[in-house]
């Protein structure tokens, strides 16, 4: 059986993602891939944006797996990552804004890394962390203390240095890498280095593993990636550079999958998502330029999510309402871990097996700044409610699922979505 699977996988090596369609396995490996600042408008398979990067690896994973069309994350980086790793909304994990000096994901939060450790899995996180920096209580060991046996990557954005390292033009080619608490300046292109670290972990690990591959790309600082990662020249425009950085990340993700041992890849569940939506400078027509990262509009909240691997049906699309907090309970179900904390998310395991299944009736998200001011949003498949500092607005969602129309007066719908927000904004669990 395994020999036949290896032959099937080898035959598929011409595909950018190298995947066949093996049957489900017990205790699969888990590869969680996180892109940075990529909304659904940036990927052709979601059919939102007219100008998208070439992403053959992600297209291949869509062909061989399940694509979830309507998925919310937080609108900015740190809260999105905290919700992904804890299965809990920001009002409960206490990360409601981007990490500032001295802040970190609280130690008492149980991450997917800790759950995997409890289930006997080897764990690693490579690439961007952004849930605590050098000056946080855990310092450079923060990722290790949060459940990852091995960490190699940047604690924050690549342009952020360290007090004892000069802040000279740090970026994708010159950046501060932390490896299990030890920091050093490196000069390997960061997107490539992340995949190099991932491959080293996979090749050096026996038994089941959970690996987070968290690309810095295509987050700032903008630049043109090395030509070897691109199909052609790049226009001298911010949006074009952004798409080139995304294409480079897709290229390196393909390298990761292609260079994994076929038997290992055949036993691996793959999840791909992003931490938040698209930054304003990369939003292109026909998408409304107001729809971007940092807002509670769909362009800030709506991110890709796709699942591929053993037992996952091929080329399927789910219209279910899904949230980032659903990823942790999903992975927990696959690996046999039992979360003890009160979660806001639910397992998507059944929806992966049968993409026609619903998940949530309403999606909610709550953000708050250092001053504690709350901003929140809720949506179902027809309406969107945004509650901000300037009041509350209800809109009817467009056929593409965007809130780009005028406010509407529907008191019953506003009350129903408002009640969902009130429940979510109560940090009592």
C-alpha positions in Angstrom: 0.0 0.0 0.0 2.7 2.5 1.0 4.8 1.6 -2.0 1.8 2.2 -4.3 1.2 5.5 -2.6 4.8 6.5 -3.1 4.6 5.7 -6.8 1.4 7.8 -7.1 3.0 10.7 -5.3 6.1 10.5 -7.4 3.9 10.6 -10.6 2.4 13.8 -9.3 5.7 15.6 -8.9 5.0 17.6 -12.0 2.2 19.3 -10.1 3.4 22.4 -8.1 2.1 21.0 -4.8 3.1 17.4 -5.4 0.0 15.9 -3.9 -1.9 12.8 -4.8 -5.2 11.8 -3.0 -4.3 9.2 -0.4 -6.9 7.8 2.0 -7.2 9.3 5.5 -4.5 8.3 8.0 -4.4 8.2 11.8 -2.3 10.8 13.5 -1.4 12.8 10.4 1.4 15.3 10.3 0.0 18.9 10.2 1.5 21.7 8.1 0.0 25.1 8.9 1.0 27.7 6.4 0.3 31.4 7.2 0.7 34.1 4.6 1.0 37.7 5.8 -1.5 40.4 4.6 -3.3 38.4 1.9 -7.0 38.8 1.5 -9.2 36.8 -0.8 -9.0 39.5 -3.4 -5.4 38.6 -4.1 -5.9 35.0 -5.1 -7.5 34.1 -8.5 -9.4 31.1 -7.3 -11.6 33.2 -5.0 -12.8 35.2 -8.0 -12.8 38.6 -6.2 -9.9 40.6 -7.7 -9.1 41.1 -11.3 -5.4 41.6 -10.7 -3.8 38.7 -8.9 -0.3 37.1 -8.5 0.5 33.9 -10.2 0.2 31.2 -7.5 0.4 27.8 -9.1 1.1 26.1 -5.8 -2.0 27.5 -4.1 -4.0 26.7 -7.2 -2.8 23.1 -7.1 -3.8 22.8 -3.4 -7.2 24.2 -4.3 -7.5 21.5 -7.0 -6.6 18.8 -4.6 -8.4 20.0 -1.5 -11.3 22.1 -0.1 -11.4 25.9 -0.4 -13.4 27.8 2.2 -14.8 30.9 0.6 -16.0 33.0 3.5 -13.5 33.0 6.3 -12.8 35.8 8.9 -9.6 36.6 10.7 -8.8 39.7 12.7 -8.1 42.8 10.6 -4.5 43.2 11.8 -1.6 40.8 12.4 -1.1 40.0 16.1 -4.8 39.4 16.9 -5.2 37.3 13.8 -2.2 35.1 14.8 -3.4 34.9 18.4 -6.9 33.7 17.4 -5.4 31.2 15.0 -3.1 29.7 17.6 -5.6 29.7 20.5 -9.0 29.1 19.0 -10.3 32.1 21.1 -11.4 35.5 20.2 -9.3 38.6 21.1 -11.5 39.5 24.1 -10.5 36.2 25.7 -6.9 35.8 24.6 -6.3 39.5 25.3 -4.5 40.3 22.0 -6.9 42.9 20.4 -4.3 45.0 18.7 -0.8 44.6 17.2 1.8 43.7 19.9 3.5 46.7 21.4 6.7 46.9 23.5 6.5 44.6 26.5 3.4 42.8 25.3 3.0 39.1 24.5 0.4 36.4 24.1 -0.3 35.5 27.8 1.4 32.4 29.0 -1.8 30.8 30.3 -3.2 30.7 26.8 -3.0 27.2 25.4 -1.8 27.2 21.8 -2.1 24.5 19.1 1.6 23.9 19.7 1.0 22.9 23.3 -2.0 20.7 22.4 0.1 18.9 19.8 2.9 18.4 22.4 0.3 16.9 24.7 -0.7 14.5 21.9 2.9 13.3 21.5 3.7 15.4 18.4 7.0 17.1 17.7 6.3 20.8 17.1 8.0 23.7 15.3 7.2 27.2 14.1 9.4 28.8 11.4 9.0 32.3 10.0 7.2 35.3 11.5 5.9 35.1 15.1 4.6 38.6 16.1 3.1 37.5 19.4 5.9 39.0 21.6 9.3 40.5 20.9 12.7 40.8 22.5 11.3 43.1 25.1 8.3 41.0 26.1 8.2 39.0 29.3 9.3 35.8 27.5 11.7 37.6 25.3 13.2 35.6 22.4 12.0 32.3 23.9 8.4 33.2 23.6 7.5 30.8 20.8 9.3 27.9 22.6 7.3 28.7 25.8 4.1 28.7 23.8 4.4 25.1 22.7 7.0 24.9 20.0 10.0 22.6 20.5 11.8 24.6 17.8 11.5 28.1 16.6 13.4 29.8 13.8 12.3 33.1 12.4 11.6 36.8 13.1 9.9 37.8 16.3 8.1 40.6 14.5 8.3 42.3 11.0 11.6 42.0 9.2 12.3 45.7 9.5 12.3 45.5 13.3 15.7 44.9 14.8 17.1 44.5 18.3 18.4 47.1 20.7 22.0 45.9 20.4 21.8 45.5 16.6 22.0 48.6 14.5 18.7 49.3 12.6 20.3 49.7 9.2 18.0 48.9 6.3 16.7 45.7 7.8 14.5 43.7 5.5 14.1 40.5 3.5 17.8 40.3 2.7 19.2 41.4 6.0 17.2 40.6 9.1 17.4 39.3 12.7 16.7 35.6 13.0 15.9 34.0 16.3 16.7 30.3 16.7 15.4 28.9 20.0 16.1 32.1 21.8 19.4 33.0 20.2 19.4 36.0 17.8 21.7 36.7 14.9 21.8 38.8 11.8 21.3 36.8 8.6 21.6 37.6 4.9 19.5 34.8 3.3 16.3 36.0 1.6 13.7 35.5 4.3 11.1 33.7 2.2 13.7 31.2 1.1 15.2 30.9 4.7 11.7 30.0 6.1 11.4 27.1 3.7 15.0 26.0 4.3 14.2 25.9 8.1 10.9 24.0 7.4 12.6 21.3 5.3 15.4 20.9 7.9 12.7 20.3 10.6 10.7 17.8 8.5 13.8 15.8 7.5 15.2 15.7 11.0 12.0 14.6 12.7 10.7 11.1 13.1 7.1 10.4 14.3 4.2 12.8 13.8 4.8 16.5 13.8 3.0 19.8 13.6 4.8 22.6 11.7 3.8 26.2 11.3 5.3 27.9 8.3 4.6 31.6 8.7 5.9 33.6 5.7 6.7 37.3 6.2 5.6 37.8 2.6 4.1 39.8 1.2 4.2 42.2 4.2 6.4 45.3 4.1 9.1 46.2 3.4 8.2 46.2 -0.3 10.9 45.1 -2.7 11.4 43.0 -5.8 12.3 39.3 -4.8 15.2 37.5 -6.4 14.6 36.8 -10.1 14.9 33.0 -9.6 11.6 33.1 -7.7 9.7 35.0 -10.4 8.4 34.4 -13.9 9.4 37.8 -15.3 10.1 41.4 -14.6 8.2 43.4 -12.0 6.7 46.9 -12.6 8.0 49.7 -10.3 4.7 50.0 -8.4 3.9 49.1 -4.8 1.0 46.8 -5.8 3.2 45.0 -8.4 6.0 44.5 -5.8 3.4 43.1 -3.4 2.2 40.6 -5.9 5.7 39.6 -6.8 6.4 38.9 -3.1 3.3 36.8 -2.9 4.4 34.9 -6.1 7.8 34.3 -4.5 6.2 32.8 -1.4 4.0 30.6 -3.6 7.2 29.4 -5.4 8.9 28.6 -2.1 5.9 26.8 -0.7 5.9 24.7 -3.9 9.6 23.9 -3.2 8.7 22.8 0.3 6.1 20.4 -0.9 8.1 19.1 -3.8 11.2 18.4 -1.7 9.4 16.6 1.2 9.7 12.8 1.2 6.6 11.4 -0.7 5.7 9.2 2.2 5.8 12.1 4.7 3.8 14.3 2.4 1.2 11.6 1.9 0.7 11.6 5.7 0.4 15.4 6.0 -2.7 17.5 6.4 -2.0 21.0 4.9 -3.8 24.1 6.0 -3.1 27.5 4.3 -4.5 30.8 5.5 -3.5 34.5 6.1 -3.3 36.5 9.2 -5.5 39.4 7.9 -6.7 41.1 4.8 -4.9 43.0 2.1 -3.1 46.3 2.8 -4.5 49.4 1.2 -1.6 49.9 -1.3 -2.3 46.5 -2.9 -6.1 46.7 -3.3 -6.9 47.0 -7.0 -10.1 47.5 -9.0 -12.8 46.3 -9.1 -12.4 46.0 -5.3 -13.4 49.2 -3.5 -10.1 50.9 -2.2 -11.8 51.3 1.2 -11.7 47.5 1.6 -8.4 46.9 3.2 -6.4 45.7 6.2 -7.1 47.5 9.5 -10.7 48.1 8.7 -13.7 46.0 9.8 -14.9 45.8 6.2 -14.6 42.5 4.4 -11.4 43.5 2.8 -9.8 43.7 6.2 -11.4 40.6 7.7 -11.8 38.0 4.9 -8.9 35.7 4.3 -8.2 32.5 2.3 -8.4 29.1 3.9 -7.8 25.9 2.1 -7.2 22.3 3.4 -5.6 19.5 1.5 -4.2 16.1 2.5 -5.1 12.5 3.1 -8.9 11.9 3.1 -9.7 15.4 1.9 -12.0 15.5 -1.2 -10.5 17.2 -4.2 -11.5 20.4 -5.9 -14.4 21.3 -3.6 -15.6 24.7 -2.4 -17.4 25.4 0.9 -19.7 28.4 1.3 -19.8 27.9 5.1 -19.2 30.8 7.4 -15.8 30.0 9.0 -13.5 31.9 11.5 -9.8 31.7 12.2 -10.7 30.4 15.7 -12.0 27.2 14.0 -8.5 26.1 12.9 -7.3 25.0 16.4 -10.2 22.7 17.2 -9.9 21.3 13.6 -6.3 20.4 14.0 -7.0 19.1 17.5 -9.6 16.7 16.1 -7.1 15.4 13.5 -4.3 14.7 16.0 -6.4 13.4 18.9 -5.8 16.4 21.3 -8.4 17.5 23.7 -8.6 21.3 24.4 -9.5 22.1 28.0 -9.9 25.9 27.5 -13.3 27.4 26.5 -13.0 27.8 22.8 -14.8 30.2 20.4 -14.1 28.0 17.4 -15.5 24.7 16.3 -13.9 21.8 14.4 -14.1 21.9 10.6 -13.3 18.2 10.3 -16.8 17.3 9.2 -17.0 20.3 6.8 -13.7 19.2 5.3 -15.1 15.7 4.7 -18.4 17.2 3.4 -18.0 20.8 2.2 -21.8 21.2 1.9 -22.1 21.3 5.7 -22.7 24.6 7.5 -20.4 25.8 10.3 -21.5 29.1 11.9 -24.8 31.0 11.5 -23.0 34.3 12.3 -19.4 35.4 12.3 -18.2 37.9 14.8 -14.9 39.6 15.5 -13.9 42.1 18.2 -10.8 44.4 18.2 -9.6 46.8 20.9 -6.8 49.2 21.2 -4.4 49.8 24.1 -7.0 52.2 25.5 -9.6 49.4 25.6 -12.0 50.9 23.0 -13.9 48.1 21.3 -14.6 47.9 17.6 -16.6 44.9 16.4 -18.3 43.4 13.4 -20.8 40.6 12.7 -22.1 39.0 9.5 -24.3 36.2 8.3 -24.8 35.3 4.6 -26.9 38.4 3.9 -26.1 41.3 6.3 -23.1 42.9 7.9 -23.1 44.9 11.1 -20.1 47.1 12.1 -19.9 48.8 15.5 -17.2 51.4 15.7 -16.3 54.5 17.6 -18.7 56.5 15.3 -21.7 54.3 15.8 -23.3 51.2 14.3 -23.9 50.5 10.6 -25.8 47.7 8.9 -25.2 46.9 5.2 -26.5 44.3 2.9 -23.7 42.1 1.5 -23.1 42.0 -2.2 -23.3 38.8 -4.3 -19.5 38.5 -3.9 -20.0 38.7 -0.1 -18.6 42.3 0.3 -20.1 45.1 2.4 -19.6 47.7 -0.3 -23.2 49.0 -0.4 -25.0 51.8 1.4 -26.3 51.4 5.0 -29.8 49.8 5.2 -32.5 50.2 7.8 -33.4 46.7 9.0 -34.0 46.8 12.8 -34.6 43.1 13.3 -31.4 42.2 11.4 -29.4 44.8 13.3 -30.8 43.6 16.6 -30.0 39.9 15.8 -26.4 40.6 14.7 -25.9 43.1 17.6 -26.9 40.4 20.1 -24.2 38.1 18.6 -21.7 40.9 19.0 -22.8 41.5 22.6 -22.2 37.8 23.4 -18.8 37.8 21.7 -17.7 41.0 23.4 -18.2 39.6 26.9 -14.7 38.3 28.1 -16.1 36.0 30.7 -14.9 32.7 29.4 
